[in-house]
């Protein structure tokens, strides 16, 4: 729990927000509750004072001075009837009676003993209004709420004032009890809310901790790690992004491993391809230099072998340079508008002497569907020369090589030895070549170069072969 810092922060922030909210609500409640309680108490006092005033007005008559008969009895028990201190002031500002309760205490009061502001309250009541005051608190030695109500006779004459005094200790106690209940409620709500917020925060941070663990695994090189989080919110989106990153890192790792293996294979293949001609050249030169071979015919044969291997090396280096350039996306090829039919004518003219040496006949059929294409004339010619050279090389003597350009598709086919089905997926790989007698001079880079040229021109190459029957390369422009 203590390690889950986000959960602690979220819980603390939530509790703080709830506490501030509770303080505000408590303050508003205190003000409203106090005002409501005071107003309720005022209304009760006013109602009782009005009842007493109405009763007293009934006892007053033109022939009764207000101190005879039932009127006097009523005054003696008026505190008990009103359940509080009652003072009565007549028209002459004399205290006719005063309560025996908190305002009594066996002390006699006259009008002049009243507080200075009491006269304004009584004067307001003599105008026919009901007035409230807390100025009697000092006189009665206790916080007191006073209400004044006029005594009005049947003919509308105001004959006196009824003053009801009620201690406000009960009001304060009610307010204190209300605040205590509110404080207990707020405290209970805080405890419950804090507990719930801790639970919710832990639930909120659990997927974050899982994503952290996944990220650490990815950092350690375990690209199979997945969050396995499925939530329809921002955290779920982040988890999906992390899983996508994991997949891409895994794919990048596999690609890196594959490229590393290709690099090793390339180094091994190029080492092998270079070792053989260099060994032959060195052996032949040593034989000639040491005088081991002296016969003129043998010397010439050795020289021819050296020349053949040197030409092979030259071709291998040239092919490697071409392949390296074509694989480099920064290497720009010079494209221009060309006519494919003219390129085919150029290639067939160049290959005719080689084909004639084997008695191979070339049949060319071409339409005008590729009169205007955008490409590098030299590179496209190089691609066709590679394909056509292979077709001638692997064709039997007196065979036929066909070139057919129709509907933007150029096919080059022969009826030679063909390509085994298991080798078809690898024919465009570097240094993949047939080890037959037909391919002694091959470097294994020709088709790889042709494929790179096709890719740089957005040309699709398809191959179909049936051993000893037919091999066909189709170029789709």
N, C-alpha and C positions, 0 to 999 in steps of 0.2 A: 504493500500500500504506500509506504513512504517513498518508494522508488518511483511511483507513478506521479510525477510532479505535475503533469497536466491535469490529472484528476483532482489533486489537492487545490490547484489554482482555480479550476472551474468551480469546485465546491465552495471555496472561500469567496470567490466573486459572487456566487449565487447567494450565499449566506449574508454577505455584506449588503447586497442589493435588497434582500428581504428585510434585513435589519433597518436600513434607511427607510424602506417603505413602511415598516411597522411603526417607526418613530413618527413619520408624517401622519399615518393613519391614527396613531395614538393621540397626537396633538390635536388633530381635527376632531377626533372623538371627544377629547376632554372639553374643548370649547363648546361643541354642539350639545354634549350631555349636560354640562353645567348650565348653559343657557336654557336648555329644555327643562331641567329640574327646577331652576329658579322661576321660570315662567309658569310651570305647573304649580309650584308653591304659591306664587302670587295669585294665580287664578283661584286656588282653594281659599286663600285668605280673603280675597275680594268677595267670593261667594258667601263666606261666613259673615264677613262684615256687613254685606248687603242684607243678609237675613236678620242680623241683630238690629240694623238701622230700621228695617221695615217693621220689626216687632215694636221697637221703641216708638216709632211714629204712630203706631196704633194706640199706644197708651196716652198720647198727648192729645188734649182737647182744650177747648176754650175755657172750660171750667176746672181744669186740673193742671196744677203747676208741675206735674211730672214727678212728684215725690210721694204720692198717696197710693194706697191700695196695692193692687197687683204690680204696679210699676216699681214700687220699692222692693217687693219680694224678688222680682225679676232681676233687679240690679244687684241684690245680694248674691244671687246664684249665677250671675252672668258669666264669670270666669269658667265655671263648670260647664255652662251651656256652650260657650265658645271653645272650650278646651285650650285656652291660651289667655294671656293677659289682655284685658279690655279696659281702655280708658275712654271716658266720655267728656267732651268739652261742650259747654253750652254756648249760647249766642254772645254771652258776656266774656268769653274766654276764661271761664272758670272750669276747673276740673270737678265735674259732678261726682264722678267715681273713678277709682283706679283699681287695677287688679291686685289681687293678693298673692299672685305668683311671683315670678322673677322680678317683676317691677314693684312688688309690695315690700317685703322684707321689713314690715312694721314702720316704714318711714313715710311721713306725710310730704306730698309734693304739691306745690302750687304752680300756676301757669308760668310764673316767672322762672321756675326751675328747668323748664324745658329748654332744649338746645336752641341755639340762635336760628338754625334753619328750620326748626319745627314750626315756627310761626308761618313761614311761607307755605309749608305743606298744608297747615290747617286753613290758611287763607284761601288756598286753591280749592280745598274741599268745600268751603262755604260758597264757592261759585257754582257748586253743583257737580264737580268732577270728583273722580276717585284718584287719589294720589298715593305713591309709594315712597318710602324713605328708609335709609339705613343710619340716619343721624341720631336715632335714639340709643344706638349701641353704647355710646359713652356714658349716658345717663343710667342705663340698665346694667352696666358692667358686663355685658355679653354681646357677641355679634348678633344683631337683631334685624329682622325685616319687619317694617311697619307699613300697614295699609290704612288709609283714611277714607271713610265713606260718609256722605252727608245723611242726616236724619231729616226726612222731608215729610211734612204733614200732608193731609188729604187735600188741603187747599194750595199746596205747592210751596209752603213756607219752610225754609231750612232753619230748624230749631237747634241743631247741634251737630257734633262730629263724633263718629265712632272711630277710635284708634285701636287696631288689633296688633299686638306685638308677638312675633313668633321667632324663637331662636333659630339661627341658620346652621347650628351644629349638625342637625339632622341632614341638612342639604349637603354639607361638606362630607359627612359620613357616607352618604349615598354616592357622592362623587368618588370618594376614596375606594368604596367597595367596587364601584364600576371600573375604576382604573386598575384595581387589583385583579379583577376578573379578566380585564383586557390584557394585563401583563402576563398572567398565567397562560392565557390563550396564545399570545404572541410567542412566549417561550416554548410552549408545546409545538406550535407551528414551525418555529425555527429548528427544533430538534428533529421533527419529522422531515422537514424540507431538507435539512443538511444531510440526514441519512439517505433520503431519496436521491439527492444530488450526487452523493458519493457513489451510489449504485449506478446512476445514469452516467456519471463521468467515467467510471471504470468500464462500463459497457461501451462508451464512446471511444475510449483510448485503446481498448483491446485490439481492434483492427489496425490501429496505428502501430502498436507494438509488434503485431504480426508482420506488417510491412517493413518495419525496421529490421526484424530478423531476416526477412527475405532479402533486403538490400545488403545486409552484412554477408549473407551467403553468396550473393552475386559478386560482392567485392572480393570474396575469397576464391572466386572462380567456379562456383557451383551454379552453372547456368540452367540447371534443371529446376531450380527453386521457383515455387509459385506461391502467391499469397492465398489462393483459394477463397477470396472474399467476394461475395456477391451481395452488393447493396445498391439500391437505386437512389444514390445521393452522391455528393462530391467525393466522399471517401471511397465509395465504390468505383467512381470514375478514376480516382488516383490509383486504386488497386489494379484496375484493368490496365491502366497505362504501365504500371510496374510489371505486370505479367507480359505485356507486349514487349517491353524492354528486355525481359528475361528471354523471350523467344528469339528476339533479334540478336541478342548477345550469344545465344546458343548457336544460331545460324552463322553468325560471324565467326564464332570459334571453330565451327565445322569447316567453314570456307577457308579460314586461316590454316587449319590443319591440312585441308586438301591442297591449298596453294603451296604449303611447305613440302608436301609430298611430291607435288608436281615439280617444285624446284629441285628436290633431290633427284627425282627421275630425270629431269633435264640435265643436271650436272653429270649423272651417271651415263646417260645416253650420249651426251656430247663428248664425254671422256672416251667412251667406247668408239664413237665415230672418228675421233681424232687419233686415237692410239693406233688403229689398224693402218691407215695410210702412212703415218709417221714411222711406224715400225718397218713397213715395207720399204719406204724411201731410205731410211737409215741402213737397213740391211743391204740394199742394192748398192748404195754409195760405198759402204765399207768393203763390199766384195770388189768393186771397181778400184777403190783407192788402195787396197792391199794387194792388188794384182792377182787375186784369186781367180777372176774371170779375165781371160786374155783373148779368147776366141772372138773374132770380130762379130760373128753372128750373135753370140751370147751377149757381147757388150752392147750391141744394138738393142737386143731384147730387154736387157736390164734398163737401158736408157728409156725405152718406150714405157716400161713399167713405172719408172720414176715420173715420167711426164704424165701418165695416166693418173697416178695418185696425186700429183701436184694439182692437176686440173680438178680432181675430185675435191681436194681441200679448198681450192679457190671457189668452187661452186658452193660448197658447204658454208663457207664464210659469207658468201654473197647471200645465200638463202637465209642465214641467221640474221644478217643485217636487215634484209627485207622484212622478215617476220617481226623483228624487234620494232622497226619503224611503224609497221601496220598496226601492231598491238598498242602502240602509244597513241592515245586519243589526241594528244597535242600535235601529232604529226599531221600536217595538212596535205591532202592529195589535191592535185590540180584538176578540177572538174571543168568541163566545157561541153557544149552541145556536140554530140557525135552521132554517127549513123552505124548501127550495129551490123548491118549488112556489109559495110565497108571493112569493119574490124574482122568479120568472118573471112572475107576474101583475103585480107592481109595475112591472117593466121594460116589459112590453107596453103597459100603460096610458100610460106616459110617452112611448113611441114611436109610439103610435097617431096623434096629430095630424100628426106628421112623415110617417108612412107614408100617411095619407089625402091629403096634399097631392100625392103622386105616384100616387095611386090604387092603392097597394100593399096587398095583403091579407095579413094575418099569420095563419098556422095554428099553433095550439098543441096539442100532445099531451103529456100528462105523467102519469106514474104516481106512486106514493107511495114510491119507492125511496130518495128523499133527504129524507124528512120530518125527520130529525134529523141534522144535520151541525154540525161545530164550525168557525165561521168569522166573519169580519168582514162584517156585513151590508152596510155601505156600500161596502166595497171589492169584494165579489163583485157587488153591483149595478153598480158602476162598470165592472167587467170585462164584464158582459153588455151594458151600454149601449154600450160601444165596439164589441163584435162585432155587435150588432144595428144600430147606427148605420151601420157599414160595409156590412152586408147591404142596408139600405134605400138607402144612398147609391149603391151600384153596381148596384142592380137597375133594370131598365127600368120605365117607367111601366106601371101596371096589372099588375105582376108579383106574385110570391108569395114571401113569406119564411116558412120553416117552423122552428118550435122543437119538438124532440122529446126528451122526457126519459124514458128507458127503461133499467131495470137500471143505475142510477147513472151513466149516460152521457147528457150533454146535447149535442145537435147543433143547430147553427144553419146553415141553408142558404138559398141564393138561386139564381136563374137569371140572374144578371147577366153583366157583361163578363168576370169571372173573373180569374185571376192566371196570368201566363205561367210556364211550367215553370222557366225560368232565374231567376225572381225569388222562387220559393217559399222557398229557403234563407235569404233575407235579409229576409223580411217583418216579423220581430220585432226587427230592428235599429233603432236610433234614427235618425230622419230619413229612413228608407227609405219612400218613398211614390210612389204613381202620379201622374204629371203630366198625367193626363187631365182633361177638362172636369168629370168627376164629383167631383174631389177638389180644387177650388180652395181650399177653406177648411181643408184638412187640414194638420196640423203635422208629420206623420210620426212622432209619438210615441205614438199611441193603442195600436197593437198591442204596442209595447215595454212600455207600462204594463200592458196586459192580461196579458202574459207574466210580468211581475214579480208581479202579484197571484196568478196561478195558481201560480207557484213557491212563494210564501209560504204557500199553502194545500195544497201537495202535489197539485196538479191537473195532469195531463198534457194538453197541447193538441196535437191533430193537425189537419193541414190537407190537404184534397184539392180540387183545382180543375181544371176543364176550361174553357178560355176560351169565352165566349159560350154555355156550356151550364149549368155548375153550379159553385158554390163551397161547400164545407162545412167548418165548424169543429166538431171534436168535443172535448168536455171530459170527461175520465175522472176521476171523483172516487175 
